[in-house]
Amino acid sequence: MGDLTLATRRKPEEAAAADLKDAASAAAGDTVAFERLYSRHVAHIHSMCRRMIGEEEADDVTQEVFVRLWRKLGQFRGDSAFSTWLYRLAVNLILGRRTVIGSYRSRFPGVDPSGLPVAGRRTTPELKMDFEVAIQQLPQGARNVFVLHDIEGYTHEEIGSMLEVTAGTSKSQLHRARMALREYFR
């Protein structure tokens, strides 16, 4: 538990160095190092999943991100920050899951998979729920850009690279999202 407390107090450069060290150790099979990576990043990954794909899929996708991380750690070369690499992995899985959900909905029209009961759904304060509901109402492209830019802090160039669109498209999608949210909260 003390290790978690220290990890949350680290400066960004110290956290990045700890990530690199733990990623190398975990890639060599050190499960304790992997647990530290998991502890440092799980809340942020889950939050991003929840906002981009919805509450009903967030737990599964978060788990899938860390399973995939364990399998792919040996591919991390350190060309970028570990967190950047991990978040890119998460975004790819989220977008892939969306494709699967879209395919499911096209095969079974009228059956909404989000309407099925999900165990362990969390209750949140009303304002937070309103904001989460508003984000879920955004069109998919606008929602992706809004979450990645305004919540996660990526630049339009980084978003363009992640989503395979131009920076200009990212900017217009962000504008669309902000206008829709403004209208929602009127």
Buried (B, 14 or more C-beta within 10 A) or exposed (E): EEEEEEBEEBEEEEBBEBBBEBBBBBBEEEEEBBBBBBBBBBEBBBBBBBBBBBBBBBBBBBBBBBEBBBEEBEEBEEEEBBBEBBBBBBBEBBBEBBEEBEEEBEEEEEEEBEEEEBEEEEEEEEEEEEBBEBBBEBEEBBBBBBBBBBEBEBEBEBBBBBBEBEBEBBBBBBEBBBEBBEEBEE
